[in-house]
């Protein structure tokens, strides 16, 4: 894998859905997960929780998640869609389940700030994955919003908000460049009340 400079990693990162083996080696995965610990985190709650799913467990995740989606009555889960998702999942070497552990009793740190800290932790991981030369895709499919899936991953829905999965691996094709919008379209300068 070819590492990239820090600023280039931030400006060139993009979601890569189609991935294959190899996944990051264990020492690289440890570094990726450690980057989450540097996320801004009001109250030092460290609300992020991660569940690693790899090897044969990916097939079990596919069975669990896709069966739950079908039972939920989601009309988008056609036989063709199920076949496509199963094929995609079979090629991804690592999934990371993403969750926010809710601290219900903390009056100083509102839940939205806890959620933002978790999002920042995941973004750190996405940037680290890219900087190490791998690819990732944050998926909110695969039953993310179904309690059955969340509970099966050991994330009680009363205390956690499940946020989806990071699919992680080596890009299965050349990573195309993408033109990003100019930041000036999204920035104003405030100098006093309007």
N, C-alpha and C positions, 0 to 999 in steps of 0.2 A: 504494500500500500504506500502511496505517496502522500506525505504530510504536506500541509499548506500553511502559509503564514497566518497569524491570527486574524488580521483585518481582512485578508482575502477569504478566509474561511467564513467570516461573518457575511461578506457581500456576495459570495458565490454559492452559499448553501441553498439547496433546494430539496423539495420532497422527491424521493425516489421510490415509487411503488413497487417496481419490478426488481426484485433482489434475488440473490442466490448465495450459496456458500462460497467462501467462508464467512462466518460471523466474526466479529472481533474476538481475538484470543482472550483468555481469562484475564491476563494482566491489563490488556487494553479495556476490557469491559469494566474492570475494577476502576480504572482511571475515568472512564465515562460516567460511571455511577458516582464517583467522588466529586465530579464537577457539579452535581446537583446540590452538594453540601455548601456551595458558594453562592447559592441563590439568595437574593434579598429576602429577609424573613423577619418581619416585625414580631417581637416577643420570643424569638428563637424557638418557635414551636416545631419546626421541621415537619410540616404537615404532609409532606409527600410520602407515598408508599409505592413500592415497585414489586411486581411479581414477575420473575423470570420464567419463561416457557420455552423450552427447546427440546430437541430430539423427538422421541416418541410422544411426548406430552403435547406437541403441536397437533397431531392427529386427534388426540382426545379433546383438545380445545376446539378443533373444527367440529367434531361431533356434538359437543356440548352447546357451543354457540349457535351453530346453524340449526340444530334441532329446536333450540329455544326460540329462535327467530321464527321458524315455521309454526311452532305452537302458538306464538303470539298473534298469528294471523296476518303478518306483514305481507301484503300482496306483491311486494317487490321480490320476495324470495321464490322466484320461479325455479323449476328444475335446472334450467340453463344457468341462472345466476348462481345457484348452489354449486353446480359443477365447476363454474369459473372460480368461485371463491375458494373451494377446496383445492383446486389446482394451484392457485396463487399461494395459499397458505402452505402447501406441501413443498414449495420451493424456497420459502423464507426460512432461514436457519435459526432465527431468534425473534421472539416476541417479548415485549416488556409490558405487562399490565400496569396501568397508571391510575393512581388513586390519590385522593385528598382525604386525609384523616381529619374529621371535623372536631375541633375542640369546642364543645357546646358551652362549656363553663367559663370561657375566657371573656370577661367583659371589656378588656382592653383591645383585643384584636378581633374585629368583626370577621365573620365567615368569608366575606368577599376578599379580605386581605390574605386570609389563609389560602384561598383558592388561587389568588394571584401569585403567591409564593410558590405554590406547586407548579403553576404554569411556567414561572421563571426557572425552576429547577429542571423541568422537562426541556425548555429551550436551551439551557446549558448543555444538557445531554445531546440534543440534536446537533448543536455546534461542535461538540467534542467528537461525535461520530463522524461528522464531515471532515473535521480537521485531521482525523486519523486515516482518512481515505475511504471510509465506508459510506453507505447510504442508509437512509431511514425514511419512514413514512408513518405519520400519526394517523391512525385509523379510528374512527368512531363508529365503524360498522361492527359486525360480528357480535351483536347482542350487547353492545356497550350500555344501553339504557334499560336492560332487563335485569331485574333483581336476581333472577335465577343464575345468570352468568356471574354477576358480581359476587353473590354468596358462595358459588362453587369455587371461586378463586380465593376464598377466605377473607373477603372484605365485606363484613356485615354492613348492610345498607343503612342501618340506623346511625352508624358512626363513620361511614365513608361515602364519598361521592366518587363513583367510578368515572374515569375520563377517557377511556379507550386504551388502545394498544400502540406501542411503537413497534413496527416491523423493522428489523435491523439485519443488514447483510452487506454483500458486495453488489454494487449496481450490475444488473444483468445486461445492460447496454451502455453505450457511450452516454455520458451525462451531458445533455445539451445545455448550452448557455441560455439564459433567459434575460430579457431586458426588463429591468425593474423600473417602476415609475420614479420620477424625480421627487426627492423628499420635499421640495418646496411646495408641492401641491397639497401637503398635509400639515404645513407649519404656518402659524401666524405669530406675530409678536404683539404682546399686550403692553400698553404703556399707561393704562388707567381705565376707569369706568367708561363705558360707551354711553 
